[in-house]
Amino acid sequence: MALAVSSRHLKGLEDKKEACQKEISRLNSELVSRMQEGLRSMEITMFRDYSSYLGQQVSSLDKEIIEAQKKVDEARDVFLKAKKQLRAMERLEDIDQKEYDEEQMKIQMRFMDEIAISRQRRIQ
């Protein structure tokens, strides 16, 4: 469960980063096309400020992604350890079941032997 939650959070952060990068690309393209039409200095400043803000968002998201990736790795390690322990427990359970079955078989064989011996005694 923790692995799934961590993975979804990481995916969400990666999607946000990709959206910011696309917006920066779109903004740069728009700036170039609008510069050809002629821009006022105030508009250029607005483009620059917004682009800078998006760049900061990407940097912040990069840091969050690194932390989220660490959490995903930790959750994956916990999951893999639990899975390994489960397999070991299942193996032990199989061994115990096999030993139990063998013991029951021996008990049944002794019982059958006792029945055969008691029949033999009754016949004699």
Secondary structure, DSSP 8 states (H G I E B T S, - for coil): -HHHHHHHHHHHHHHHHHHHHHHHHHHHHHHHHHHHH---HHHHHHHHHHHHHHHHHHHHHHHHHHHHHHHHHHHHHHHHHHHHHHHHHHHHHHHHHHHHHHHHHHHHHHHHHHHHHHHHHHH-
